[in-house]
Amino acid sequence: MVGSSTIGQSVATEAMMSCGWDERSEHYSGIVPHSFFRTTRGRLLLLACPSPRLASALASPTSRRSRSALDSIVRTIKLAMAIITSTACLAATGAAQTTGIITGERGTITGRVDVVDGDDLWFGPVRVRLRGIDAPAANQKCTSATGGTWDCGTAATMKLRELIGVNKQLRCKQVDYNGKSNRPIVRCCDGALDIGRELVRLGFAWVYREHETCYSAEEGAAKASKLGVWQADTMPAWEWRVRFNPVKLFKVRRNSAKGTCAQQPSC
């Protein structure tokens, strides 16, 4: 009879190889680095793409886990691998497009999404941020045309949900990666509609000038028409997040004009 540790070693090794584990850089070669798998939302993918520590624990004959516990872990990994193999792990090896969380050519994410706020999305366990824009924070209030305030953060979130719709298959291309927040930076399209561009055009997001200025024309039109966040003088999201820290506020204001637009994005 083959022991649980032997089975665990075989399963874990196979999973690590299929997910593209890189021993030198200690991360997976797919769209997200290994550090992502330490997050709460990444636990399911962690079971499908285990770290060396997990693989070692499963393979070690001196593990403190009981045989029944190991059996349970192995069964969970096998189930997770069956679910995820056609999605995240195949994407890491550049497999042909399927219909899962991460599919298509390397760096492209497709699938149904959940909206986090005005510029963040969940693709299953993968959280991504829209490139080139900064929407009001979820709890941010902006100045209204009448001199009062309105829940611009909530409104931006609702507008993003409206643009995407229910059970919509969205296609996003990874253009950068934020190692600090462990998030792919993406440009998302619904057919020919650039989601980020549309949010800026409607006045529900600012051009994130510290990083990119490709939607400046749309922002200028929204500002001239006093749409959304432009109906009155309002602190942009990147300043609002650090408004209580004078040092950081000075830095973000200093860096707010560093972005450029190397090439106009298109869907």
C-alpha positions as CSV (number, residue, x, y, z in Angstrom):
1,M,0.0,0.0,0.0
2,V,1.3,3.4,-1.0
3,G,1.6,5.8,1.9
4,S,-0.1,9.2,2.1
5,S,3.3,11.0,2.1
6,T,4.3,9.3,-1.2
7,I,1.0,10.2,-2.8
8,G,1.3,13.7,-1.4
9,Q,4.8,14.1,-2.8
10,S,3.6,12.9,-6.3
11,V,0.6,15.2,-6.4
12,A,2.5,18.2,-5.0
13,T,5.4,17.7,-7.4
14,E,3.0,17.4,-10.4
15,A,1.1,20.5,-9.4
16,M,4.3,22.6,-8.9
17,M,5.6,21.5,-12.3
18,S,2.3,22.2,-14.1
19,C,2.0,25.6,-12.5
20,G,5.5,26.6,-13.5
21,W,7.3,26.9,-10.2
22,D,10.7,28.7,-10.6
23,E,13.2,27.5,-8.0
24,R,15.6,30.5,-8.6
25,S,13.1,33.3,-8.2
26,E,10.8,31.3,-5.9
27,H,7.6,32.2,-7.6
28,Y,5.3,30.8,-10.3
29,S,5.8,31.8,-13.8
30,G,2.2,32.6,-14.5
31,I,0.3,35.9,-14.2
32,V,0.7,36.2,-10.4
33,P,3.8,35.7,-8.3
34,H,4.0,33.2,-5.5
35,S,3.4,35.9,-2.8
36,F,-0.2,36.1,-4.1
37,F,-0.9,32.5,-3.0
38,R,-0.3,33.6,0.6
39,T,-3.4,35.8,0.5
40,T,-6.8,34.7,1.8
41,R,-8.4,34.8,-1.7
42,G,-5.5,32.8,-3.1
43,R,-6.0,29.7,-0.8
44,L,-7.8,27.6,-3.4
45,L,-5.1,28.3,-6.0
46,L,-2.5,27.5,-3.3
47,L,-3.9,24.0,-3.0
48,A,-3.7,23.6,-6.8
49,C,-0.3,25.2,-7.0
50,P,1.4,24.4,-3.7
51,S,4.5,26.1,-2.3
52,P,7.6,24.0,-1.7
53,R,6.8,24.2,2.1
54,L,3.4,22.6,1.5
55,A,4.9,20.0,-0.9
56,S,7.6,19.2,1.7
57,A,5.0,18.8,4.5
58,L,3.0,16.4,2.4
59,A,6.1,14.4,1.4
60,S,7.8,14.3,4.8
61,P,7.6,10.8,6.5
62,T,8.1,12.6,9.9
63,S,5.3,15.0,9.4
64,R,3.3,15.7,12.6
65,R,0.0,15.3,10.7
66,S,-1.8,12.0,11.1
67,R,-2.3,9.7,8.2
68,S,-6.0,10.6,8.0
69,A,-5.2,14.3,8.0
70,L,-2.7,13.8,5.1
71,D,-5.3,11.8,3.2
72,S,-7.7,14.6,3.6
73,I,-5.2,17.2,2.4
74,V,-4.3,15.0,-0.6
75,R,-8.0,14.6,-1.6
76,T,-8.5,18.4,-1.3
77,I,-5.5,19.0,-3.5
78,K,-6.6,16.5,-6.1
79,L,-10.1,18.1,-6.2
80,A,-8.6,21.6,-6.4
81,M,-6.3,20.5,-9.2
82,A,-9.2,19.0,-11.2
83,I,-11.1,22.3,-10.9
84,I,-8.2,24.7,-11.6
85,T,-6.0,22.8,-14.1
86,S,-7.9,24.1,-17.1
87,T,-7.7,27.7,-15.7
88,A,-4.9,29.1,-13.7
89,C,-2.3,26.4,-14.1
90,L,-2.8,26.1,-17.8
91,A,-2.5,29.9,-18.2
92,A,0.9,29.7,-16.4
93,T,2.2,27.4,-19.1
94,G,0.7,29.4,-22.0
95,A,-2.0,26.9,-22.9
96,A,-4.8,27.5,-25.3
97,Q,-7.8,29.6,-24.2
98,T,-10.4,28.0,-22.0
99,T,-13.3,29.5,-20.1
100,G,-11.9,29.8,-16.6
101,I,-10.5,32.4,-14.3
102,I,-7.2,33.0,-16.1
103,T,-7.1,32.0,-19.8
104,G,-5.7,32.8,-23.2
105,E,-2.2,34.0,-24.0
106,R,0.1,34.7,-21.1
107,G,-0.8,37.9,-19.5
108,T,-4.5,37.9,-20.6
109,I,-7.3,37.3,-18.1
110,T,-10.9,36.5,-19.2
111,G,-14.0,35.4,-17.3
112,R,-16.8,36.6,-15.0
113,V,-15.8,39.3,-12.6
114,D,-16.8,40.8,-9.2
115,V,-16.5,44.5,-8.7
116,V,-14.5,45.6,-5.6
117,D,-14.7,49.3,-6.1
118,G,-14.4,51.8,-8.9
119,D,-11.1,50.5,-10.3
120,D,-10.6,47.0,-8.8
121,L,-12.0,43.7,-9.9
122,W,-12.0,40.1,-8.7
123,F,-11.4,37.3,-11.3
124,G,-12.2,34.4,-9.0
125,P,-9.3,34.7,-6.5
126,V,-7.3,37.1,-8.6
127,R,-7.7,40.8,-7.8
128,V,-6.7,43.2,-10.5
129,R,-6.6,47.0,-10.9
130,L,-7.6,49.0,-14.0
131,R,-4.7,50.7,-15.7
132,G,-4.4,54.4,-16.1
133,I,-7.3,55.5,-13.9
134,D,-8.0,56.3,-10.3
135,A,-11.6,56.1,-9.2
136,P,-12.9,57.6,-5.9
137,A,-12.2,55.3,-3.0
138,A,-15.1,53.2,-1.8
139,N,-15.9,55.5,1.1
140,Q,-14.8,58.7,-0.5
141,K,-17.2,61.7,-0.7
142,C,-16.8,64.4,-3.3
143,T,-18.0,68.0,-3.4
144,S,-21.3,68.5,-5.3
145,A,-22.3,71.3,-7.6
146,T,-24.5,72.7,-4.8
147,G,-21.7,72.9,-2.3
148,G,-22.6,69.7,-0.4
149,T,-21.1,66.3,-0.8
150,W,-22.1,63.1,-2.6
151,D,-21.0,59.5,-2.3
152,C,-18.7,59.5,-5.4
153,G,-17.0,56.3,-4.3
154,T,-20.2,54.4,-4.1
155,A,-21.4,55.9,-7.4
156,A,-18.1,54.9,-9.2
157,T,-18.5,51.3,-7.9
158,M,-22.1,51.2,-9.1
159,K,-21.2,52.7,-12.5
160,L,-18.4,50.0,-13.0
161,R,-21.0,47.3,-12.2
162,E,-23.4,48.9,-14.6
163,L,-20.8,48.9,-17.4
164,I,-19.8,45.3,-16.9
165,G,-23.3,44.0,-16.3
166,V,-24.3,40.7,-14.7
167,N,-22.3,37.5,-15.6
168,K,-20.4,39.3,-18.3
169,Q,-17.3,37.7,-19.7
170,L,-14.7,40.4,-19.5
171,R,-11.3,40.3,-21.2
172,C,-8.4,42.1,-19.5
173,K,-4.8,42.4,-20.7
174,Q,-2.1,42.6,-18.1
175,V,0.2,45.6,-18.8
176,D,2.0,45.9,-15.5
177,Y,2.2,44.4,-12.0
178,N,2.1,46.2,-8.6
179,G,4.4,44.2,-6.3
180,K,3.4,46.2,-3.3
181,S,-0.2,45.2,-3.4
182,N,0.3,41.9,-5.3
183,R,-2.1,43.0,-8.1
184,P,-1.8,42.7,-11.9
185,I,-2.5,46.0,-13.5
186,V,-4.8,45.5,-16.5
187,R,-6.7,47.1,-19.3
188,C,-10.2,45.7,-19.6
189,C,-12.5,45.5,-22.6
190,D,-16.1,44.6,-23.1
191,G,-16.0,44.0,-26.8
192,A,-14.7,47.3,-28.3
193,L,-15.5,49.3,-25.1
194,D,-12.5,50.2,-22.9
195,I,-13.9,50.1,-19.4
196,G,-11.3,52.4,-17.9
197,R,-11.7,55.0,-20.7
198,E,-15.5,55.0,-20.3
199,L,-15.2,55.6,-16.5
200,V,-13.1,58.6,-17.2
201,R,-15.3,59.9,-20.0
202,L,-18.4,59.7,-17.7
203,G,-16.6,61.5,-14.8
204,F,-16.4,58.5,-12.5
205,A,-12.6,58.4,-12.4
206,W,-9.5,60.6,-12.8
207,V,-6.7,59.9,-15.1
208,Y,-4.0,58.4,-12.9
209,R,-1.3,60.9,-14.1
210,E,1.4,59.4,-11.9
211,H,1.4,56.4,-14.1
212,E,-0.3,57.1,-17.4
213,T,-2.1,59.9,-19.3
214,C,-3.7,58.1,-22.2
215,Y,-7.3,59.1,-21.3
216,S,-6.5,62.9,-21.0
217,A,-8.9,63.8,-23.9
218,E,-11.8,62.0,-22.2
219,E,-11.0,63.6,-18.9
220,G,-10.8,67.1,-20.5
221,A,-14.3,66.6,-22.0
222,A,-15.7,65.4,-18.7
223,K,-14.2,68.3,-16.9
224,A,-15.6,70.8,-19.4
225,S,-19.1,69.3,-19.0
226,K,-18.7,69.2,-15.2
227,L,-19.6,65.5,-15.1
228,G,-19.3,63.4,-12.0
229,V,-16.2,64.2,-9.9
230,W,-15.7,67.4,-12.0
231,Q,-19.0,69.1,-11.0
232,A,-17.0,70.9,-8.3
233,D,-13.5,71.2,-6.9
234,T,-12.7,67.8,-5.3
235,M,-9.6,66.1,-4.0
236,P,-8.5,63.3,-6.4
237,A,-8.4,59.8,-5.0
238,W,-4.6,59.5,-4.8
239,E,-4.6,62.6,-2.5
240,W,-7.6,61.6,-0.6
241,R,-6.1,58.3,0.5
242,V,-3.2,60.1,2.2
243,R,-4.9,63.3,3.2
244,F,-4.0,62.8,6.9
245,N,-0.3,62.3,6.1
246,P,1.4,65.6,5.1
247,V,4.6,63.9,4.0
248,K,2.9,61.4,1.7
249,L,0.5,64.0,0.5
250,F,3.4,66.2,-0.6
251,K,5.0,63.2,-2.4
252,V,1.9,62.2,-4.3
253,R,1.3,65.8,-5.5
254,R,4.9,66.0,-6.6
255,N,4.6,62.7,-8.6
256,S,1.1,63.4,-10.0
257,A,2.4,64.7,-13.3
258,K,5.1,62.0,-14.1
259,G,2.9,59.8,-16.3
260,T,3.1,59.6,-20.1
261,C,1.2,57.8,-22.9
262,A,3.6,55.8,-25.0
263,Q,0.7,54.4,-27.1
264,Q,-3.0,54.9,-27.2
265,P,-4.7,51.8,-25.9
266,S,-7.4,50.1,-27.9
267,C,-9.7,47.1,-27.6
